[in-house]
């Protein structure tokens, strides 16, 4: 699904954690897909430092256009795809945190929707590539609505459980090259029939 040529094999850890280096794919100057390795946690251009005091690993898609940290990347169409063999989420069915791992049933890697930015320190010239993962509401999803600790103060239909967004191969051009309206049409949880998930073994 995501081919990386022999001429371009930057390194990153086998398992990527927040604020660590990880891969993402974006349109390059030649309008072809470029593989970039950057920090998982978007650094906005206006930040005075490449290390923020708050987490920017995930972006609620409903807030992308308005939230100062993400709005420039969203407005400028700085959308990316994050390749992943699997992703992990905490399941609270038992009342305790049990980590589940999610893979695709077809054995292919996921292509997760994200936003990217290039931060530049104008005093030193330091360049930091970074990205964030977009999420959507998953209250109606039969699998993803079981993830994350429920808020006892909220009704079951008001939990705002979150899910990653999967970009299928057929929609890569729409996601990376489309306008904001066309990109928004793709913001949905992964189809149930794609998911192979369960407790980490």
SVG drawing of the C-alpha trace seen along z (x, -y; Angstrom):
<svg xmlns="http://www.w3.org/2000/svg" viewBox="-27 -35 49 48">
<polyline fill="none" stroke="black" stroke-width="0.4" points="0.0,0.0 2.8,-2.5 6.0,-1.8 9.2,-3.3 12.1,-3.1 15.5,-1.9 16.9,-5.4 14.8,-6.8 14.8,-4.7 15.0,-7.0 14.9,-5.3 12.3,-5.4 11.4,-3.2 9.4,0.0 6.7,-1.3 6.0,-5.1 5.0,-6.9 3.8,-10.5 6.6,-13.1 8.8,-10.5 9.9,-10.4 7.6,-8.7 6.9,-8.5 4.2,-10.4 3.5,-10.9 2.8,-14.3 2.8,-15.9 6.3,-17.1 7.4,-19.9 7.2,-17.5 3.6,-16.7 4.6,-13.1 4.4,-11.5 7.3,-12.3 8.2,-10.2 9.0,-12.4 10.2,-11.5 9.0,-14.0 7.9,-14.4 4.5,-13.0 3.0,-16.1 2.4,-19.1 4.5,-22.2 2.7,-25.3 4.7,-27.9 4.0,-30.6 5.5,-28.5 8.6,-30.0 9.9,-26.5 9.7,-23.1 8.7,-21.5 5.1,-22.4 3.8,-22.2 0.6,-20.5 -0.1,-17.5 -0.7,-18.0 -0.5,-14.3 -4.2,-14.2 -6.5,-16.8 -10.2,-16.6 -11.2,-17.1 -14.2,-19.2 -11.8,-21.7 -9.1,-21.7 -10.4,-24.8 -10.6,-26.9 -8.0,-25.7 -4.9,-28.0 -2.5,-25.0 -4.0,-23.3 -5.9,-25.9 -3.1,-27.1 -2.2,-23.5 -5.9,-22.7 -6.5,-26.0 -3.3,-25.5 -4.2,-21.9 -1.2,-20.5 -2.8,-17.0 -0.8,-13.9 -1.1,-10.1 0.5,-8.2 1.4,-4.6 1.0,-2.1 0.9,1.6 -1.3,1.3 -2.5,-1.2 -3.4,-0.7 -6.3,-1.9 -7.4,-1.4 -10.5,0.8 -12.6,0.2 -15.2,3.0 -14.0,4.6 -13.8,1.3 -10.0,1.4 -7.6,0.3 -6.9,3.2 -4.8,2.2 -6.1,3.4 -4.2,3.6 -5.9,2.9 -4.7,4.3 -6.3,4.5 -8.0,7.8 -6.4,7.7 -2.9,7.6 -2.1,4.2 -0.9,1.2 -3.3,-1.5 -3.1,-4.9 -4.2,-7.3 -5.3,-10.9 -3.1,-13.6 -1.9,-17.2 1.7,-18.3 3.8,-21.4 7.4,-22.5 8.7,-24.6 11.7,-26.8 13.8,-28.5 14.6,-31.8 17.5,-32.5 19.3,-29.2 17.8,-27.8 16.8,-24.6 14.0,-22.8 11.5,-20.5 9.0,-18.4 6.0,-17.4 2.5,-15.9 -0.7,-15.2 -3.3,-12.5 -6.9,-13.5 -9.8,-11.9 -13.5,-11.8 -16.5,-11.0 -17.0,-7.2 -20.0,-7.0 -22.0,-5.0 -19.1,-2.8 -19.7,0.8 -15.9,1.3 -14.3,-2.0 -17.0,-3.2 -15.7,-0.6 -12.3,-2.3 -11.2,-5.0 -12.4,-5.4 -16.0,-6.6 -16.9,-9.8 -19.3,-8.9 -20.7,-12.4 -22.0,-12.0 -24.7,-9.8 -23.7,-6.9 -24.7,-8.7 -22.8,-11.8 -19.3,-10.3 -17.6,-11.6 -15.5,-8.5 -12.8,-9.1 -11.4,-7.2 -8.6,-7.5 -9.5,-8.3 -8.5,-5.8 -7.7,-7.0 -8.2,-4.1 -6.0,-4.0 -8.8,-5.1 -9.2,-8.3 -5.5,-9.3 -5.7,-12.0 -8.9,-13.4 -7.4,-13.6 -4.0,-15.1 -5.0,-17.2 -8.7,-18.0 -10.1,-21.1 -11.3,-21.4 -14.9,-20.3 -13.6,-17.2 -11.2,-16.3 -14.0,-16.7 -16.1,-14.1 -13.4,-11.5 -13.5,-12.1 -15.0,-8.9 -14.0,-6.0 -12.6,-2.9 -15.3,-0.5 -15.9,2.4 -15.2,5.0 -11.6,3.8 -10.8,4.2 -9.0,7.0 -8.6,6.0 -8.3,7.5 -6.2,7.4 -2.4,7.2 -0.9,10.6"/>
</svg>
